[in-house]
Amino acid sequence: MPEGEAIPKKEVKEKINLEKYQDLEGVSLKKLEFGLWYLEHQSFFYKLIVLLLVAIGAASWSYTIYSFTYYLARGMDEDNRLTRDMVASYFNHEATVASAAKDLAYRPIVVISLGNGKYDIMADISNINLKHWSEFEYEFIAGGRTIFKDKSYILPGAEKSLVALNQDVSVKAENIQLAVSGLSWQRLDAREIPDWKKFYDDHYNVAVTDAKFTPAKSSGLSEKINLSQVEFTVTNNTAYNYWRSEFFISLYNRGTLIGINKYYLENFLSGNTKEIKMSWPGVLGRVDQVEVKPEINILDKKNYLKFE
């Protein structure tokens, strides 16, 4: 070969064998392969991230535009309706308060002496509510202690006498007090009782006739004990059978109340007529008027007997 002439280089291609690669700086073969793979696909990952960001942005804007459009189309109407409902609810509450049951009305307590330190006590109450009735407890208090306690009820628009009979009272009559507790007001169901007056007339059609009083001297019941007698006849003119019926009896002398009592009748069936005779202890004097009032809880479903 002539002097000074360049020696041509040989192009030798050798296959790189990574398996023979020796890690001199702590880089493992797997890490090197992952790095090479990442470099080859770097452009793909960049495009993928861009596409994800575009998709998220598009979804957010789509939801924002949808929500705003929905509000314009329906949301404003719903807000207005909600406002109207709130206003209506307020006025309905005011109307409910205005139509709520009002408290019972009370009359002064009446105390009737029976002699021998015994007294009958009575307190009249009235329910001015025409669509509410109530069950409750009551007690008479004398000298700071309860001398009598019982349960009772009152129908819509009704008057009622709460009584404690034949009681020992060691204080003055004006110091006796009535306490009513547990008033449970119940409103008439308009679907079951659309017309209270008609319902009352149909269920309370009990006739009382032939009421009379026989004084102790004429009754012949006893020579040693003063026992007078009250008689009256009751007829159930309703179409209903009642498990328990009460009759409140008042005796008058020239318009003045001089005696009170109660009579209880069970199984008072439709169409039945009962002749009642009851003894009345004590000397009452002249009686010129006998008043008998039926008391039946026609709103208590448990007070009705089924026909057999």
Phi, psi and omega in degrees: 000135183296148181290136179092354179275134183292139179276121181296138179278144178267131177272105182249121179260119178245139178282125180283122179256101183293338181293335180269003182289132179256128180281106181262343183238016176088011179266120183282165179294321180296320178295323180293318179296319179296321178296318178296319180294320180296319179296323180291329185250014183301319180297323179296315180296323179297315179295322181296316179297318179299317181296320178297316179297320178296319180295317179297315179298318180296319179295318180297314180293324179297317180295320179297314180295320179296313181298317181294319179294318179297319180297317178297321185281319186228329185300320180296320178295320179294321177297317178296320179293320178298319178297316179297320179296321179296319178294316180296321179298321179297313181290327176295322177297317178298320179292323178296317178298318182294329182263006179293157182296136177267157187294160177294153174259138185242144173250163181301148180288139178249131179239126182245123180283134178254357185087163179058032178074014180254146183218148167259135183240136182219140174224121179273136176232159178219147179251109182278354180279128182268353180234011180229145172227168187211150168247148186197175172245150177219156178211147173260133184241130179225128180062031178082003179234151179281123179259344179200141179216139182202174176250154178203189181208167174211134182276165179302132177066016187260162170246150184209148177253121175265128188229155169226113188262143172056055183256148172275120181232123183253007179242169179292150183303323183290349179264002177275135183237152175252132176236123178250131182222164176065031178299117181247090182287134177231130181273139178299137177279114184296337179284324179275323182231080180290334182229102184295320182299316180294318179299315180297313181298322181288325187262345185247021183278075179243121183266136176243123182225165172056039178283129179210157181241133177243119182293165186301320183294334184256350187285329181072015182282324181200147178266336184263331182245134178285102179238111173273180182218139175241134178232144173197162181242135179236142179229130178272098181270010179270175177263020187233147175262129181250132179290320182220129176232142178243152178226121181264124187248130178237136178247136184233150170231110182053043176085355180261129180290123181237355180196144178223152179196172177226147175233135183248132181235128179253154178054056179271097189275158179301130178084354182283148173239129181239133174261116186259133172228123181225141178278152183226105184288154175099162177262118186255346186083198184285131177241121180247001179209132176240124180242126180237121180244124175292144174227104183230128178278090183281357178259357177267109183296335180284350181273001182259134175262139178283150176286138178259000000 
